[in-house]
Amino acid sequence: MTKGVDRGPAMPRVDMQFDRPHRQHEPRDQISVRYRIEGCEGEHIRAIEHSVLWYTEGKGEEDLGVHFFQRLTDRALLPSATATGAFTTPLPQSPLSYEGVIVKVRWCVRVRLFFEGSRDFVSEHVFTLGRIPPAQLVSSRT
């Protein structure tokens, strides 16, 4: 006899579709995204948050700035097990995305699901704001 292993709830999946295929945006552009949430069968979503934010990675303290935020809690508006959603927001002039040697600035769209029972799930999808070329480490040879 084989016993099934209880691994808890399945991990949801958020498929994100950006309005620009290369996820490249300029300052003050509108960003529009559509998403589909899958893998939540049998679980009840009590809230969904959509946000557009930037964060830093690298040496020193990491920073985070939220540009757009929306929380849906109205049960009539919340999706069922498989959900779809969309939103549009204008992007700011700065900070621009930056791939530095020491520090990086990244922009992303985040969808966060809150389930009954206090479990939550976050899905982030990176995009680029501006056109700053990646930094290159210059080697000093003498």
N, C-alpha and C positions, 0 to 999 in steps of 0.2 A: 504494500500500500504506500502510495506517495502522498506526502503532505505538501500543501501549498504554503509558500512563505508569504507572510503578510508584510508587504513593503510599505504600507501606508498609502495615502492618496497618490495618484499619478501626478507627474509634473506637467503642468499646463505648457502650452506652446503658443507664442504670439507671433504670427506672421505679419510683418509690417510692409506696406507698400507706400513708398515715397512718390511725390508728384514728379520728381526728377530722377531718372534712372541711375545716374551716377552719384546721387546724394550730395551734389555740389550746389551750394547756395551762395548768393552774394548778400552783403549787408543790405538790410531793409527789404529783401525779398519776402514774399509770402511763402511759408512752408505749409504744405497740405499733406496729410498722411491718412491712410486707411489701414485698419488692422482687423485681424480675425483671431479670436482666442479659441483654441482647441484643447481637448484633454481635461475638461472640468466635469466630466460626466458624474452625476451623483453628488456633486458638491454645490452648495449654494453660495453665490457671490453676494456679499453684503455691501461692497463699495468698489469702485474702480477709480483710479487716479490717472490722468494723462498729464504729462509735463514735458516741457522743452527746457533743457538746462545745459550748462557748461561746467566742466570740472578740470582741475589740473592734476597731472601725474608727474612724479619725479622727485627730485631732491627738495627738502624743506617741507613745510606744511602744505597740505593739499587744500585747495580752495574749491568752492562750489557756488554757483549762482543759478537761481531758478528764474527763467525768463517768462514762462507760461505755466499755469497750473489750473487744473479743473478736477473736481471730485464729484463723482456721481454716487448718490446714495438713495435716491428715490426708487423704491421697489418697482414702480411702474415703468421706469426708464432703464433699469438694470437688465442686462441680457440674461438669457437662460444659459444652459450648459455650453453651447457654442455661440459666441458673441461676435458681433462686428461693431465697429465704431469708426469715427473719422473726426478730425478737427483741423482747423486752419488758424495760423497766427502769423503776424508779421515778425520778422527777425530784427534784432537790433543792429546797430552799426559796429559794435564791438562787445566782447573781445573776439578776435578772429581765431580760427583754428590754427594751431601751431605745432609742428613736429620738431621740437628742439632737441639738442643733445642732452641737456640736463632737465628741462621742463617741457611738458606737452600740455596744450590746451585742447580739450575735446568737447564737442557738442553732441548731444544725443536726445532722442525722443524716448521717454520712459513711460511704460504702462505698468501700473501696479495693481494687483488684484488682492482684495481682502476677502477671505472666506469666513463663513460662520465657524466658530471654533478657534478663532484668533490666528489661523495660519494665513500667511501672505506670500505673494510671488511677485518678483520684479523682472521685467524684461526691458533691456536697453538696446537701442539701435543707433549707432553712431552715424553722423553726417558731417560735412565740412562746411564751415562758414568762411568765405573769403578765399584768396588764392596765394597764400604765403608759401613759397617753396620750402621743403624740409631743410633743416640745418644740416650741415656736414661738418664732421670733425676734421680739422686741418692738421695733418701730421707735420711735425717740424723735423726735417732731415737736414743735417749740416755736413 
